Amino acid sequence: MANSEFKYEIRRTFFDNHETLKCVQNLFMSSYSKLLKHIICISIRHVFTQLSNFLFLILLVIVTSVLNEFFLHYTIWQVVLLSAIFFGICTILYIIFYMYQSWTSWFDEIINESDLCYKNANKVYSKEKNAFFVAVTPENKIIGCAGILLDEEKNIFTDPIVSILDENEALLIRVITLPEYQGKGIAKLCVSACIDFAKQNNINTIQLVSTNRQNAAVKLYEGIGFVNIRNELFNKFLDYSTVLMELNL
């Protein structure tokens, strides 16, 4: 499957060599890093919004009263400002620390435990009823990918929001495009290849998991025909939720 406007083709890979697997892993690292930065920026804006919250102001007043006993040479507004800066910095540091932990945990999972780790990739995607497609340029650079699980792995390498899938259901995963190649229809073609594979194997329903922070991805899935069937709050403070979507074939 090839594209005429921008030269690349969609290929099925079985991960029978480590070079291909490493390229796909790097693809995920690049994409997740971009998402992580996006969430941090939104979260920091959320922090400053919360500074105007009534309950937060009450806390500031309490802290201000205490600090004012120790810093009598400061005016009340100087102490308020110092308190606000202190709480803001602490909250931002918490966000960065939380995201760093999430990043390292996710990275460790990809490398050591997931369907894309060295011990699992070939075993999972060499199966007749699982498939992984990559978008490859003429220079043999992998710029996008998507995978689909029809076999038992669909209930192993999944998210808690997904219920147990039966034999007529499949799981679409790992839909990624390098940031500099986004907007060229690469992800759509990779997903289409997965959908065609599912149809050939008599699948009735495909599910996938996204997040409320991946607006472009959600729009892509909706354009293909997926519908949002469930949202599950992952982190209330960061307003971060997982989204379960479904496509009936």
C-alpha positions in Angstrom: 0.0 0.0 0.0 1.6 3.3 -1.1 0.8 7.0 -1.1 1.2 9.1 -4.2 1.5 12.6 -2.7 4.1 11.8 -0.1 6.3 8.9 -0.9 5.9 6.1 1.7 4.4 2.7 1.8 2.6 0.7 4.4 4.2 -2.7 5.2 3.4 -5.5 7.6 6.3 -6.3 9.9 6.9 -9.4 12.0 9.7 -7.9 14.0 12.1 -10.6 12.9 15.0 -8.2 13.3 16.0 -5.9 16.2 16.6 -2.9 14.0 12.9 -2.6 13.0 11.8 -3.1 16.6 14.3 -0.4 17.9 13.0 2.0 15.3 9.4 1.5 16.4 10.4 1.8 20.0 12.1 5.1 19.3 9.0 6.2 17.4 7.0 5.7 20.6 9.5 7.5 22.7 9.3 10.5 20.4 5.6 10.6 20.4 5.2 10.1 24.1 7.7 12.8 24.9 5.6 15.2 22.9 2.4 14.2 24.7 4.2 14.5 28.0 5.3 18.1 27.3 1.7 18.9 26.3 0.3 17.5 29.5 2.8 19.4 31.6 2.0 22.7 29.9 -1.7 22.2 30.4 -1.2 21.1 34.0 0.9 24.2 34.8 -1.8 26.4 33.3 -4.3 24.5 35.4 -2.2 25.3 38.5 -2.3 29.0 37.9 -6.1 28.8 37.3 -6.5 27.1 40.6 -4.6 30.0 42.3 -7.8 32.1 41.9 -10.0 29.4 43.4 -11.8 30.5 46.6 -10.6 27.6 48.7 -7.0 28.1 47.6 -7.3 31.8 48.7 -8.5 30.7 52.1 -5.4 28.5 52.4 -3.2 31.5 51.4 -4.9 33.7 54.0 -4.2 31.1 56.7 -0.6 30.7 55.6 -0.2 34.4 55.3 -1.4 34.9 58.9 1.2 32.5 60.1 4.1 33.8 58.0 3.2 37.4 59.0 4.1 36.6 62.6 7.7 35.7 61.4 8.1 38.3 58.7 6.9 41.4 60.3 9.1 43.6 58.2 7.1 42.5 55.1 3.8 44.0 54.1 0.7 41.7 54.0 0.6 41.7 50.2 4.3 40.8 50.0 3.7 37.8 52.2 0.6 36.9 50.1 2.8 37.0 46.9 5.6 34.9 48.5 3.0 32.4 49.7 1.5 32.1 46.2 4.9 31.7 44.6 5.8 29.0 47.1 2.6 27.0 46.6 2.9 27.4 42.8 6.5 26.2 42.7 5.7 23.2 44.9 2.8 22.2 42.7 4.7 22.6 39.5 7.6 20.5 40.9 5.0 17.8 41.9 3.7 17.8 38.3 7.2 17.4 36.8 8.0 14.7 39.3 4.8 12.8 38.6 5.3 13.0 34.9 8.9 11.9 35.2 7.7 8.8 37.1 5.1 8.1 34.5 7.6 8.5 31.7 10.2 6.1 33.3 7.5 3.6 34.2 6.0 3.7 30.7 9.5 3.5 29.1 10.3 0.5 31.3 7.1 -1.2 30.2 7.7 -0.7 26.5 11.3 -2.1 26.8 10.7 -5.0 29.1 7.0 -6.0 29.4 4.9 -4.9 26.5 4.0 -6.3 23.1 6.9 -4.3 21.7 9.7 -5.5 24.0 12.4 -7.7 22.6 11.1 -10.9 24.1 7.5 -10.5 22.9 7.4 -8.5 19.6 8.2 -11.3 17.2 6.3 -13.9 19.2 3.1 -11.7 19.2 3.2 -10.3 15.7 4.3 -13.4 13.8 1.0 -14.9 14.8 -1.5 -15.3 12.0 -4.2 -13.4 13.8 -2.1 -10.4 15.0 -0.6 -7.8 12.7 1.6 -4.7 12.9 1.9 -2.2 10.1 4.6 0.4 9.6 4.8 3.4 7.2 8.2 3.4 5.6 9.9 6.0 3.4 12.1 5.1 0.3 15.1 5.7 2.7 13.7 2.9 4.8 12.8 5.2 7.7 9.8 4.2 9.8 7.6 7.2 10.3 4.4 5.7 11.5 2.7 2.5 12.7 -0.3 0.8 14.0 -1.0 -2.7 15.4 -4.0 -4.9 15.8 -4.5 -7.9 18.1 -7.1 -10.6 17.3 -5.5 -13.4 19.3 -5.3 -13.9 23.1 -2.8 -11.0 23.4 -5.7 -8.5 23.0 -6.6 -9.3 26.6 -3.0 -9.2 27.8 -1.4 -6.1 26.3 -4.3 -3.8 27.0 -5.7 -1.1 29.3 -7.9 -1.6 32.4 -10.7 0.4 30.7 -11.1 -2.4 28.1 -13.3 -5.3 29.1 -12.4 -8.9 28.1 -12.7 -9.1 24.3 -14.2 -12.2 22.7 -13.2 -13.9 19.5 -15.1 -11.5 17.2 -13.5 -8.4 18.7 -10.1 -6.9 18.2 -7.9 -4.3 19.8 -6.2 -1.5 17.8 -3.0 -0.3 19.5 0.2 1.6 18.9 -1.1 4.2 16.5 1.8 6.6 16.2 3.2 9.0 13.6 6.5 10.9 14.0 5.6 14.5 14.9 7.3 16.0 11.8 5.2 13.8 9.5 1.8 14.3 11.2 -1.1 15.6 9.1 -0.1 13.7 6.0 -2.6 10.8 6.4 0.0 8.3 7.6 -1.9 7.2 10.7 -5.1 6.9 8.8 -3.5 4.5 6.3 -1.9 2.5 9.0 -5.3 2.2 10.8 -7.0 1.3 7.5 -4.6 -1.5 7.0 -5.4 -2.8 10.5 -9.2 -2.5 9.8 -8.8 -4.4 6.5 -6.9 -7.1 8.3 -9.7 -7.4 10.9 -12.3 -7.7 8.2 -10.4 -10.4 6.5 -10.5 -12.3 9.8 -14.2 -11.9 10.3 -13.9 -9.4 13.2 -17.1 -7.5 14.1 -15.8 -4.9 16.5 -12.5 -3.1 17.0 -11.8 -1.2 20.2 -9.0 1.2 21.0 -7.8 3.4 23.9 -6.9 7.0 23.6 -6.8 10.0 26.0 -8.7 13.3 26.4 -5.3 15.0 25.7 -5.0 13.5 22.2 -7.5 15.6 20.4 -6.0 15.1 16.9 -6.0 11.3 17.4 -9.6 11.2 18.7 -10.7 13.3 15.6 -8.9 10.9 13.3 -10.6 7.9 14.9 -14.0 9.6 14.8 -13.5 10.4 11.1 -12.8 6.7 10.4 -16.0 5.7 12.3 -15.0 5.0 15.9 -17.3 6.3 18.6 -16.5 7.1 22.2 -18.2 4.5 24.5 -16.5 5.2 27.8 -14.3 7.7 29.6 -12.4 6.9 32.8 -10.6 9.5 34.9 -7.0 8.6 35.3 -5.8 11.6 37.3 -8.3 14.2 38.7 -5.7 16.8 39.5 -4.3 16.8 35.9 -7.8 16.3 34.4 -6.4 13.4 32.5 -8.7 10.6 31.3 -8.5 7.5 29.2 -11.0 7.2 26.4 -12.4 3.9 25.1 -13.6 4.0 21.4 -15.2 1.3 19.3 -15.8 0.6 15.6 -18.4 -1.8 14.4 -17.5 -3.4 11.1 
